[in-house]
Amino acid sequence: MMKKSGIAAALLGMAMLAGSSVASAQVKQVYWTTSGKFGPFPITGLIPTIPQDKQRDVTVPVSMWVVDHPKGLVVIDTGNNVAISDGMDNCKKYWAAANCDFLKPSQTRNDVIDRQLQKLGHSTDKVKAVISSHAHLDHAGNIEMFPNAIHVFQKKELYQGWWPEKFQGRAANGTFVLADLDNARDFNYLELQGDYDLYGDGSIQILSTPGHTLGHQSVKLKMDSGRSIIISQDAIWMQENLDGHPAGLNYSVQDYTNSLNRLKFMRDLEGAEILMAHDENQYAKHGGKWHK
């Protein structure tokens, strides 16, 4: 009887330990930073349908995220390529001049993802996974800095990066910059076709949110504190999109609307907080800091 009781106690202890391990395998904290800023420029350049009384000049962040997880460090988006740092002359050597003139990037060398990681006590070679929301110039610009990481894309988006639809523009230095990707062809890619649980514990959930591009994806984090955070990236640029004014650069307006509504319903039903890629007011309040 005592032997059976001992076995039962041991099994119970193992079950409790396993449960504790699962509970602890959540995101410890996430750091929100920016690859410099874009602007100032008229908001109508991004949201053409904005009512006249809401029109203004904006200076927007270029959001990147560092996710501290027990199973390994994760970066979400790598920002503008390092080559455009420190001045318009550098920008126009790498990006199309029209993009530089409109976006007015302010990125310095210290804003680039490798220096941001150093500031936080990390390095690019210690990053386990890089999740790219999509292949645009301001989101996948520095994936080549992470040759040792697993790169997580929607499979369709890899095709978009290499060969965009003609209406999106196929200039090698346009919205999709070929040089951002050309030396990363042999990297290790996790090529998705929909939603995915990155670490298998529900803590980092990749959400397929097409519309802005063919294979756009967002990320939902379950924090150790119990908080849920949705990192929308370009599925939702800013508050005006949530207010019903669609973004002006989309592969499919219908898919964009469906994806935006999906994230809004997650917010409303689950109590999750949406943090947006290019909202200057939200970043001013919440950016440049760790979230737990």
C-alpha positions in Angstrom: 0.0 0.0 0.0 2.8 2.4 1.0 4.6 1.5 -2.3 1.6 2.3 -4.3 1.1 5.5 -2.4 4.7 6.5 -3.1 4.3 5.8 -6.8 1.1 7.8 -6.9 2.8 10.7 -5.1 5.7 10.6 -7.6 3.4 10.6 -10.6 1.5 13.5 -9.1 4.7 15.4 -8.5 5.8 14.8 -12.1 2.4 16.0 -13.4 2.6 19.1 -11.3 6.2 19.7 -12.5 5.1 19.3 -16.2 2.2 21.6 -15.6 4.5 24.2 -14.1 6.9 23.8 -17.0 4.0 24.4 -19.5 2.8 27.4 -17.5 6.3 28.9 -17.4 6.9 28.4 -21.1 5.3 31.8 -22.0 6.8 35.0 -23.2 8.8 36.6 -20.4 8.9 40.0 -22.0 8.9 41.7 -25.4 10.8 44.8 -26.4 9.3 47.3 -28.9 11.8 49.3 -30.9 11.9 51.1 -34.2 14.2 51.2 -37.2 14.3 55.0 -37.2 11.2 56.9 -38.3 9.5 57.8 -41.5 8.3 61.3 -42.1 7.0 63.8 -41.7 4.6 63.4 -44.7 0.9 63.7 -45.3 -1.2 60.9 -43.8 -3.1 60.8 -47.1 0.1 59.2 -48.6 -0.8 56.1 -46.6 -4.5 56.4 -46.2 -6.0 58.3 -49.2 -9.6 58.1 -47.9 -8.9 59.9 -44.6 -11.5 62.6 -44.1 -10.3 66.2 -44.5 -10.8 67.0 -40.8 -8.4 64.1 -39.9 -5.7 65.0 -42.4 -2.3 65.9 -40.9 1.4 65.2 -41.3 2.7 62.1 -39.5 6.1 60.8 -38.4 5.7 57.1 -37.9 7.8 54.3 -36.3 9.1 51.3 -38.2 8.4 48.7 -35.7 10.6 45.8 -34.7 10.3 43.4 -31.7 12.6 41.3 -29.6 10.8 38.5 -27.8 12.4 36.9 -24.7 11.1 33.3 -24.5 12.5 30.4 -22.4 12.9 28.3 -25.6 14.9 30.9 -27.5 15.1 34.6 -28.5 12.8 35.7 -31.3 13.0 38.8 -33.5 9.8 40.0 -35.3 10.8 42.1 -38.4 14.3 43.5 -39.0 13.4 47.0 -40.3 15.1 49.0 -43.0 18.3 47.8 -44.5 21.5 49.0 -42.8 22.6 50.6 -46.1 20.0 53.4 -45.8 21.4 54.7 -42.5 22.6 58.2 -41.8 21.3 60.3 -44.6 19.4 60.7 -47.8 22.4 60.1 -50.0 22.9 56.6 -48.5 19.2 56.0 -48.9 19.1 56.8 -52.6 22.1 54.5 -53.3 20.0 51.6 -52.0 16.3 52.4 -52.3 14.5 54.0 -55.2 14.8 57.7 -54.9 11.1 58.2 -54.9 10.7 56.0 -51.8 13.4 58.0 -50.0 11.9 61.3 -50.9 8.4 60.3 -49.7 9.3 58.2 -46.6 12.1 60.5 -45.4 13.8 57.8 -43.3 15.7 59.0 -40.3 17.4 55.7 -39.5 20.9 56.0 -37.9 23.3 53.1 -37.7 22.4 52.6 -34.0 18.7 52.2 -34.9 19.5 49.0 -36.9 18.4 45.7 -35.4 21.9 44.4 -34.7 22.7 47.4 -32.6 19.3 47.3 -30.9 20.0 43.7 -29.9 23.4 44.7 -28.5 21.8 47.4 -26.5 19.6 44.8 -24.9 22.5 42.5 -24.2 22.0 40.1 -27.1 23.6 39.5 -30.5 22.3 38.4 -33.9 23.9 34.9 -33.7 21.9 34.2 -30.5 18.5 34.7 -32.2 16.7 31.4 -32.6 14.0 32.6 -35.0 13.2 35.6 -37.1 9.6 36.1 -38.0 9.1 38.4 -41.0 5.6 39.8 -41.2 6.2 40.4 -44.9 8.9 41.1 -47.5 8.5 44.9 -47.8 11.6 47.1 -47.6 10.9 48.3 -44.0 10.2 44.9 -42.5 12.6 42.3 -44.0 15.5 44.7 -44.7 18.1 43.0 -42.5 17.3 39.3 -42.6 20.8 38.7 -44.0 22.2 39.6 -40.5 20.7 36.4 -39.2 22.3 33.4 -41.1 22.0 31.1 -38.1 18.3 31.7 -37.3 15.2 29.9 -38.5 13.4 32.4 -40.8 9.6 32.2 -40.6 7.6 33.4 -43.6 4.4 32.5 -45.2 5.4 30.5 -48.3 3.5 32.9 -50.6 5.3 35.9 -49.2 8.7 34.4 -50.2 7.4 34.3 -53.8 6.2 37.9 -53.4 9.6 39.0 -52.2 11.3 37.4 -55.2 8.7 38.0 -57.9 5.9 40.5 -56.9 2.8 40.8 -59.0 3.3 43.3 -61.7 0.9 45.8 -60.3 2.9 45.9 -57.1 6.0 47.0 -59.1 9.0 44.8 -60.0 11.8 47.3 -59.7 14.7 45.6 -57.9 14.9 48.6 -55.4 11.1 49.3 -55.1 8.7 48.3 -52.3 10.2 44.8 -52.4 14.0 45.3 -52.5 15.7 42.3 -54.1 19.1 43.0 -52.4 17.4 42.5 -49.0 16.9 38.9 -49.9 19.5 37.9 -52.5 22.2 36.7 -50.0 19.6 34.8 -47.9 18.5 32.3 -50.4 20.2 29.4 -48.6 19.0 30.3 -45.1 16.8 27.9 -43.1 13.2 28.9 -43.8 10.1 27.6 -42.1 7.6 28.1 -45.0 4.1 28.4 -43.7 0.7 28.1 -45.3 -1.5 29.6 -42.6 -1.4 29.9 -38.8 1.4 28.3 -36.7 2.3 27.8 -33.0 6.0 28.6 -33.1 7.1 26.8 -29.9 4.1 24.5 -29.6 3.0 26.0 -26.3 0.6 28.7 -27.4 2.9 31.5 -26.4 3.9 32.7 -29.9 1.2 32.2 -32.4 1.7 33.3 -36.0 -1.5 34.5 -37.6 -2.0 34.5 -41.4 -3.3 38.1 -42.2 -3.1 38.5 -45.9 -4.2 41.7 -47.7 -1.5 44.2 -47.3 0.6 41.6 -49.2 -0.2 38.2 -50.4 1.4 36.4 -47.5 1.3 38.9 -44.6 1.4 37.5 -41.1 0.9 39.0 -37.6 1.9 37.5 -34.2 0.0 37.0 -31.0 2.0 36.7 -27.8 0.8 35.1 -24.6 2.8 36.8 -21.8 3.9 35.1 -18.6 1.9 37.8 -16.8 -1.3 36.5 -18.5 -1.5 39.5 -20.9 -2.1 38.8 -24.6 -0.5 41.1 -27.2 -1.3 41.1 -30.9 1.6 42.5 -33.0 -0.4 43.5 -36.1 2.5 44.9 -38.2 1.0 46.1 -41.5 -2.3 44.2 -41.2 -3.1 47.4 -39.2 -0.9 50.4 -39.7 -2.5 52.8 -37.2 -5.6 53.9 -35.3 -7.2 55.4 -38.4 -7.3 51.9 -39.9 -9.1 50.6 -36.8 -11.5 53.6 -37.1 -12.6 52.3 -40.6 -10.2 54.1 -43.0 -8.4 51.4 -45.0 -4.7 51.5 -45.8 -3.9 52.6 -49.3 -1.2 50.0 -50.2 -2.8 46.6 -50.4 -2.5 43.4 -52.5 -6.2 42.8 -51.8 -8.6 45.2 -50.1 -11.0 42.3 -49.4 -8.3 40.2 -47.7 -7.0 43.2 -45.9 -10.5 44.0 -44.5 -11.0 40.3 -43.4 -7.6 40.3 -41.7 -8.2 43.6 -39.9 -11.5 42.3 -38.7 -10.0 39.1 -37.5 -7.6 40.9 -35.3 -10.3 43.3 -34.0 -12.4 40.3 -33.0 -9.5 38.7 -31.2 -9.1 42.0 -29.3 -12.8 42.1 -28.4 -13.4 38.5 -27.6 -10.1 37.6 -25.9 -9.2 40.9 -24.4 -5.9 41.1 -26.3 -4.2 44.4 -26.9 -3.3 45.3 -30.5 0.0 47.1 -31.0 0.4 48.6 -34.5 3.3 48.9 -36.8 3.2 52.6 -37.8 1.1 54.4 -35.2 3.1 57.4 -33.9 0.9 58.1 -30.9 0.9 54.5 -29.7 4.6 54.2 -30.1 5.2 57.4 -28.2 3.3 55.9 -25.3 4.5 52.3 -25.4 7.6 52.1 -27.6 11.2 51.9 -26.6 10.5 49.7 -23.6 10.0 46.1 -22.4 6.4 44.8 -22.0 5.6 42.0 -19.7 
